[in-house]
Amino acid sequence: MAEKSNSRSSGTRRTSQRKRSQPTKRPAKRPKQKLKRVHRSLVSEFKPDAPRVSPLKSLRFTHLQWLQTLRWLCYIGVCVLCLVIQDTIMSRVSIFNATTDLAVAAMLLITVIEGSEVGSVFILIASTIYYFSGSAPGPYSVGLLTVLGLCATLFRQILWHRSRSSIVLCAGLAAVAYEIGLYLVGLFMGLTRWYRLPRFLLTGVLTVAAMIPLYYFIYRIGQIGGYTWKE
């Protein structure tokens, strides 16, 4: 009986050793294509939505940008108002056959106040609109106003600090130079006579006098949205 039990125990040991010696079966791997498909499906499910591009998104202004837009709209309104007053009222009021030029005064004041970078673009656009309005004496007024406005702004920035007197003085010198330029161009083209020079000079002086009260309105408008001009 002991021999039979020993033989049974030895047999069980051998079978257990055989089972241990046999390699364990590993689960079959999925093909790589199936894994890639699963990965792509998961990525597509959890992928965030594409951003929507709206044509009106670029038109969203900040509060400061709205104020600056309002400032330029007020500038345009002042120039148009000066042009209307000049053509309807001031053109009928003359002193020694000379009158003011309010539109030129407003454009030159805004140019000097805003500085050379912004003012040069403004005076070019404003003088072009001024010519097409029919109130300018000729197309040469666009070149005269643009060059003189830019020179007056650079002259003020180089020599003087920003103040009321320096702005009005530089803009006034540009207005007088503009009237002299009109006289020289008209004399060259045969549109005027040499003895009319005092009339052009007096028009420049009256335009400078009109700049003094006009400066306060333009200066207040320039404070809308903060002052961004750096010298």
C-alpha positions as CSV (number, residue, x, y, z in Angstrom):
1,M,0.0,0.0,0.0
2,A,2.9,2.3,0.8
3,E,4.4,1.6,-2.6
4,K,1.1,2.4,-4.4
5,S,0.8,5.8,-2.5
6,N,4.4,6.6,-3.3
7,S,3.8,5.9,-7.0
8,R,0.7,8.0,-7.0
9,S,2.4,11.0,-5.4
10,S,5.4,10.7,-7.7
11,G,2.9,10.7,-10.7
12,T,1.2,13.8,-9.5
13,R,4.5,15.5,-9.0
14,R,5.5,14.6,-12.6
15,T,2.3,15.9,-14.1
16,S,2.6,19.2,-12.1
17,Q,6.2,19.6,-13.2
18,R,5.1,19.0,-16.8
19,K,2.4,21.6,-16.5
20,R,4.9,24.1,-15.1
21,S,7.4,23.3,-17.8
22,Q,4.8,23.9,-20.6
23,P,4.8,27.6,-21.8
24,T,1.7,29.6,-20.9
25,K,-0.5,30.6,-23.8
26,R,-0.6,34.4,-24.3
27,P,-3.7,36.1,-25.7
28,A,-3.5,36.8,-29.4
29,K,-2.5,40.4,-30.3
30,R,-4.9,42.6,-32.3
31,P,-3.8,43.6,-35.7
32,K,-2.2,46.9,-36.0
33,Q,-4.8,48.2,-38.4
34,K,-7.6,47.5,-35.9
35,L,-5.7,49.4,-33.2
36,K,-5.2,52.4,-35.5
37,R,-8.8,52.4,-36.4
38,V,-9.8,52.4,-32.8
39,H,-7.3,55.2,-32.0
40,R,-8.6,57.3,-34.8
41,S,-12.2,56.8,-33.8
42,L,-11.4,57.8,-30.2
43,V,-9.5,60.9,-31.4
44,S,-12.4,61.9,-33.7
45,E,-14.9,61.5,-30.8
46,F,-13.0,63.6,-28.3
47,K,-11.6,66.1,-30.8
48,P,-12.8,69.7,-30.0
49,D,-15.0,71.6,-32.4
50,A,-13.3,73.7,-35.0
51,P,-13.3,77.5,-34.3
52,R,-15.9,79.3,-36.2
53,V,-14.6,82.2,-38.3
54,S,-17.0,85.1,-38.4
55,P,-16.6,88.1,-40.7
56,L,-17.9,90.3,-37.9
57,K,-15.3,89.2,-35.4
58,S,-12.8,91.7,-36.6
59,L,-15.3,94.5,-36.1
60,R,-15.5,94.0,-32.4
61,F,-14.0,97.2,-30.9
62,T,-12.8,97.8,-27.4
63,H,-14.1,100.7,-25.4
64,L,-10.9,102.7,-26.2
65,Q,-11.2,102.0,-29.9
66,W,-14.8,103.2,-29.9
67,L,-13.7,106.4,-28.2
68,Q,-11.0,106.9,-30.8
69,T,-13.4,106.3,-33.6
70,L,-15.8,108.9,-32.0
71,R,-12.9,111.3,-31.9
72,W,-12.2,111.0,-35.6
73,L,-15.9,111.3,-36.4
74,C,-16.0,114.5,-34.4
75,Y,-12.9,115.7,-36.3
76,I,-14.6,115.1,-39.6
77,G,-17.8,116.8,-38.3
78,V,-15.8,119.9,-37.4
79,C,-14.1,120.1,-40.8
80,V,-17.5,119.7,-42.6
81,L,-19.1,122.3,-40.3
82,C,-16.2,124.8,-41.0
83,L,-16.5,124.2,-44.7
84,V,-20.3,124.8,-44.6
85,I,-19.9,128.0,-42.5
86,Q,-17.2,129.3,-44.8
87,D,-19.2,128.8,-48.0
88,T,-22.5,130.1,-46.6
89,I,-21.6,132.8,-44.1
90,M,-17.9,133.8,-44.0
91,S,-17.6,134.1,-47.8
92,R,-20.1,137.0,-47.6
93,V,-18.1,138.8,-44.9
94,S,-14.9,140.4,-46.2
95,I,-12.4,142.8,-44.9
96,F,-10.5,144.6,-47.7
97,N,-11.8,141.9,-50.1
98,A,-10.3,139.2,-47.9
99,T,-12.0,136.6,-45.8
100,T,-11.1,133.6,-43.6
101,D,-10.6,130.0,-44.7
102,L,-12.1,128.0,-41.8
103,A,-11.7,124.6,-43.5
104,V,-8.0,125.1,-44.0
105,A,-7.7,126.3,-40.4
106,A,-9.4,123.2,-39.0
107,M,-7.4,120.8,-41.1
108,L,-4.0,122.3,-40.2
109,L,-4.9,122.5,-36.5
110,I,-5.9,118.8,-36.4
111,T,-2.7,117.9,-38.3
112,V,-0.4,119.7,-35.9
113,I,-2.3,118.4,-32.8
114,E,-2.2,114.7,-34.0
115,G,1.5,114.7,-34.9
116,S,3.5,113.8,-37.9
117,E,2.6,110.1,-38.2
118,V,-1.2,110.4,-38.0
119,G,-1.5,114.0,-39.1
120,S,0.3,113.4,-42.4
121,V,-2.3,110.7,-43.4
122,F,-5.1,112.9,-42.2
123,I,-4.1,116.0,-44.1
124,L,-3.6,114.0,-47.3
125,I,-7.1,112.5,-47.1
126,A,-8.8,115.7,-45.8
127,S,-7.2,117.9,-48.5
128,T,-8.2,115.5,-51.2
129,I,-11.8,115.5,-50.0
130,Y,-11.6,119.3,-49.7
131,Y,-10.6,119.5,-53.4
132,F,-13.4,117.3,-54.5
133,S,-15.9,119.3,-52.5
134,G,-15.5,122.1,-54.9
135,S,-14.4,124.7,-52.4
136,A,-10.6,124.4,-53.1
137,P,-9.1,126.7,-55.7
138,G,-7.5,123.8,-57.6
139,P,-5.8,120.4,-57.4
140,Y,-2.6,122.1,-56.3
141,S,-4.2,122.8,-53.0
142,V,-3.8,119.1,-52.1
143,G,-0.1,119.2,-52.5
144,L,0.3,122.5,-50.7
145,L,-1.8,121.5,-47.7
146,T,-0.1,118.1,-47.3
147,V,3.4,119.4,-47.6
148,L,2.9,122.5,-45.4
149,G,0.9,120.6,-42.8
150,L,3.6,118.0,-42.5
151,C,6.4,120.6,-42.3
152,A,4.5,122.6,-39.6
153,T,4.1,119.4,-37.5
154,L,7.7,118.5,-37.8
155,F,8.8,122.0,-37.1
156,R,6.8,122.1,-33.9
157,Q,8.0,118.7,-32.7
158,I,11.6,119.6,-33.3
159,L,11.7,123.1,-31.8
160,W,8.9,123.4,-29.3
161,H,7.1,121.5,-26.7
162,R,3.4,120.7,-27.2
163,S,1.4,123.7,-26.0
164,R,-1.5,125.9,-27.2
165,S,0.8,128.7,-28.4
166,S,3.2,126.5,-30.3
167,I,0.4,124.5,-32.0
168,V,-1.5,127.7,-33.1
169,L,1.7,129.4,-34.2
170,C,2.9,126.5,-36.4
171,A,-0.5,125.9,-37.9
172,G,-0.9,129.7,-38.5
173,L,2.5,129.9,-40.2
174,A,1.4,127.0,-42.4
175,A,-1.9,128.8,-43.2
176,V,-0.1,132.0,-44.2
177,A,2.4,129.9,-46.3
178,Y,-0.6,128.2,-47.9
179,E,-2.1,131.5,-49.0
180,I,1.3,132.7,-50.4
181,G,1.6,129.4,-52.3
182,L,-1.9,129.9,-53.8
183,Y,-0.8,133.4,-54.8
184,L,2.4,132.2,-56.5
185,V,0.6,129.3,-58.3
186,G,-2.2,131.7,-59.4
187,L,0.4,134.2,-60.6
188,F,2.3,131.6,-62.5
189,M,-0.9,130.2,-64.2
190,G,-2.2,133.7,-65.0
191,L,-5.2,133.4,-62.6
192,T,-4.3,136.5,-60.4
193,R,-2.3,139.7,-60.6
194,W,0.7,140.8,-58.7
195,Y,-1.0,143.6,-56.8
196,R,-3.4,141.1,-55.1
197,L,-0.7,139.8,-52.8
198,P,-1.9,141.9,-49.8
199,R,-5.3,140.3,-50.2
200,F,-3.8,136.8,-49.8
201,L,-1.7,137.8,-46.9
202,L,-4.7,139.3,-45.1
203,T,-6.6,136.1,-45.7
204,G,-3.8,134.2,-44.0
205,V,-3.9,136.6,-41.1
206,L,-7.6,136.3,-40.7
207,T,-7.3,132.5,-40.9
208,V,-4.8,132.6,-38.0
209,A,-7.1,134.7,-36.0
210,A,-9.9,132.2,-36.6
211,M,-7.6,129.4,-35.3
212,I,-7.6,130.8,-31.8
213,P,-11.2,130.1,-30.8
214,L,-11.3,127.0,-33.1
215,Y,-8.4,125.5,-31.2
216,Y,-10.4,125.0,-28.0
217,F,-13.0,122.9,-29.8
218,I,-10.5,120.7,-31.6
219,Y,-8.4,120.4,-28.5
220,R,-11.4,119.1,-26.5
221,I,-12.2,116.6,-29.2
222,G,-8.6,115.4,-29.2
223,Q,-8.9,114.4,-25.6
224,I,-11.6,111.8,-26.4
225,G,-10.1,108.3,-26.0
226,G,-6.9,109.5,-24.4
227,Y,-3.9,111.1,-26.0
228,T,-1.8,108.6,-27.9
229,W,0.7,110.8,-29.7
230,K,4.3,110.3,-28.7
231,E,7.0,112.8,-29.8
